[in-house]
């Protein structure tokens, strides 16, 4: 209970301090957040040294995330794209453009240098003909609104689709993989095998490589982060405006802060409801403890009276 409360305060602190002067927005550029880490991992900004990753670390363009042996990392991008990295996996964010109000220019590109991963499309990948690509050691994967896994299995590079559709393209050809199907390829010079339906056991093997031990807790965190996600989207839009369209700075800045104030008010109401729910839960637990203590005391009293009655009967006899 205390841990959940502290976690909520941390998120609330971030949201309430999200509003900043216009010059601070220019230095922003957050495109994702590390939501979960199992084991250890590192983040390497472009041109910098790697640093140990921690839950709630933010990610920026050209960051590289790397997991250690027996480790996992779950990343949530601001458009709600989900990326789960297996052990010994290295991924770089090559390109990321997201406008929550206009998806015509939205796009993303990632490079997976090694390892296995699971990708679940967010808002960028759910529009018609999404511009999302993932470079892998064997070729590129085109995303079409999907949930898929990719990585080495049985000495081959495999791609398995849980939902949607992907296209695996190598130097020798391209293969479209639909929901429930998988394909494999030996190397970049080989043509991908014809996509076929995979059985449950094979899907279980690949999904196990990225399965999180605290899956339910991660889903709870994601739900609690949605207001924060909206704040980050607005901040990122401001960041893009300041870097790419100076003429709109003043109007966008004013609108941004109006929207951010609304989101902060919503977060305050959410915090108040959360506090009330926690108080109610604590009162309920206290009432249950008191009722249990009362029942136990009554039971002990009844047993004592019963024993006293038996002892009295023995004396009378």
N, C-alpha and C positions, 0 to 999 in steps of 0.2 A: 504494500500500500504506500509506504513512505517513498520507495523507489519510483513508483508511478507519479506521485505528487511532485517529486523533485524533477523528474523528466518533463512534466507539464510546465513547471516554472521556467525551465531552461528554454523551452520553445516559446513560451509567452514573452520572456525577456527579449528574445531575438525579434519577435514580431513587433513588440512595442517600440523597439529601438530601430525599426526598419526605416522610419522616416528620417531623411537627412537633407541637408542643403543640396542645391543642384550640383555643386562642384563634387560632392561625395558620390553622386550617382555616376559621374563620369568614370570613377575608379572602380565601380561595381562591374560585374560581368559574370555573376554566378549563374551557372547553367545546370547544376546538379548538386545532390547531397548524398553523402554516404549514410545510409540508414542502418546498416548492420555489418558487423565484422565478426567472423569466427576465426580465431587464430590471429595472424598478423598480416599486415599489408603496408604498402607505401604509396605515396603520391609524389610524382616528380613534375613540377611546373616546367614549362619550356625554358631551357637555358639555366636551370637551377639544379640543385642537388636533391635527391630523394629524401623525403621525411616520413616518419611513421604516420600512418593513417589512423584516424579515430572516428567513432560514430559522431555524426553531425558536422564533420569536415565538409566544406563546400568545394565544388569543382569548377574549373574554368576551361576555356578553350585551350587546346594543346596540352592539357594535363595528361600524364600517363599514370595509370593505376596498375599496380602489380601485387599479386598475392603470393604468399609464401607456401611451402608444403603444408598440407592438411589444413588449408585455410579457405575461407569463402568471403566474398564481399558483395553486398547488395547496394546498387546505386539507383537513386530516383532522380531523373532529370525533371526540369521545371515543367515540361509538357506532359509529365507523368509516364514517360518511357521508363521501363524497368530493365536493368541490366545486372544479371547475377554472374559473378566470376567464380570459376572453380579454382582449385589449387594450382599453383605455378602458372598463373595466367597473367598476361600483360596486354593492356589495352590503352590506346591513345585516342583522345578526342580530336579528330582532324578538322571537323567543321560542324558548326551548330548555329542555326538561325531560326528563331521562333518568335512570331508575333501573334499573340492570342486573339487579336482583332482582325488579322488578315493573313490567311494561311497560304496565299499564292506564292510567297517566296520562302516558305518554311522548308528547311532541309537539314540533314545531319549526315555525317560520315565518321566512321570509326575504323581504326586499324587494330586488329587482334594479332599481335606478333606471335603469340603462342598460348596454348591452353584451351580450355573449354568454357563455354558461356551459354547463358540463356537470355534471349532478348524478347521483351514484350512491348509491342508498339504503344506509344502514347498518342497525343494529339497530332504530332507531326506525321506519324505513319498511318493515320486513319483517314486522310483525305484521298481524293482520287489521284491515282498515279503519284504516290508519295516519292519524294526525292531523298531516299534513305539508303545508304550503302555501307556495307561492312567489308573491309579488306581482310583477307585471311592468308595464311601461308600458301594455300592452294589456288586462290582466286578470290573473286568478289561475290558477295551475296546481296541481291536486291530485295528490298523489303516491300511487301504489299499488305500492310495492315495485319500483323501476325504475332504469333507466339512460337518461337522455335529455339532449338538447341543446335550447337555446332561444336565440334572438337574431335580429337583423336579417339578412336575406339577400334580395337582389334587390328592395330597397325595400319589403319586407314582413316582418312578424314571424313567424318560423317556429318550429315545435316538431317535433322528430324523436325517435322512441323507438327506442333500441337494444335494450332489454330491458324487460319489464313493461308498464305501462299508466299513462297520465296523462289528466287531464281539463282542457282549456283552457276557461275560462269568462270571457266578456266581458259587457258590459252588454246585448248583443243575443242571447246564447245560449251553449250549451256544446257542446263536441265531445270525444268520447273517442278517444284515439289509442293504438293497440296496437303491439306489437313490429313493427318493420319499416315502420311507417307514419309519415307526417308530415302536418302541416296548416299553414295560414298564416292571418293576419288582417291587415287594413290598419290598424285602430286599435281603441280600446276600444268605439266605438259600432257596430262591424261584427260580424257573426256569423262565427265561424271556418269556413273551408272544410271540406268533407267530407273526413275523413281518407282518405288513399290510400296504397298501397304506394309507397315511394320506391326508386329504383334505387341501385345501388352508387355511381355517380358523384356523385349528390346527397348521399348520406350522407358520402362522402369530402370534399366541399366544406365541409360544416358541421363535421365532426370536425376538419378541418385548422385551424380557427380556435382550437381549444383544445389541439391536440396539443403535447406537451412534447418538447423535444429530448432530455432525459435520462430518458425514460420508464422504462427498465429500472432506472436508479439509484433513481428514486422508488419503484418497487415494492419494491426491496431495503430502502429506508429504512422503508417501511411494515411490512414483515415484522419488522425489528429493533425497531420501536417498540411491538410488541403488549404486552409486559410493562409498558412505560411507560403504554400506554393503559389497562390494567387499574388501575394505580395512580391515574391521573387520574380514572377512573370512581368509585373509592372516595372519593377526595378530594372530588369533586363531590357525591357522595351525602351526605357529611358536611356539606358546605357547605349543602345544601338542608335537612338536618335541623336545623341550627343556626338557619336563617333561618325555617323554617316549622313545626317541630314540637319545641319546646324540651323537652317531657317525655321524649323519647327520646334526649336528648343523651348522657348518661353511658353507657348501654348501647351505643349506636351507636358512640361514640368508642372504647370498649374493643374492640369487634368490629372496627372499622375498623383499629386499630393492629395487632391480631393478624393480620388478612389482609394488611396492608401489610408486616409483617415476613416473612410467608411469601413475598410477591412479591419482596422484597429478597433473600432467600436464593436464590430462583430466579435472580435477576439475577446474583448473585455466581457461581453455578455456571455461568451462561451466559458470564460474562466469563472465568472460568477455562478453559472449553472454547475460547473464542475465542483466548485467549493461546496455548494449546497448539496450536491449528490454525495460528496465525500462525508459531509457532516451527517447526512441522513444514514449513510452506510455505517459510520462509526456509532451513531446512536442505536441503530438496529443491532449491531454486534454487541454493544454494551447491554442492551435489553435482553438479548439472548443469553449472555453470560450470567446476568443477574437471575434470569428465570431458571437457568441450569443450576446455579448455586442454591436457589430457593428449593428446587425439587430435590437436590441432594440432601439439603438440610432437613427437609420434610421426611425423606426416606430414612435418614439416620435417626430422626426423632421417632418415627414409626417403629423402626427396629428396636430402639431402646425401650419403648413402651411395651413392645411385644416380649422382649427379654425380661423386663421387669415383671410382666404378668406371669411368665413361665416360672421365674424364680419364686414368686409369691405362691403359685400353685404347689410347687415342690415343698415349700415350708409348711403349707397347710396340710399336705398329705403326711 
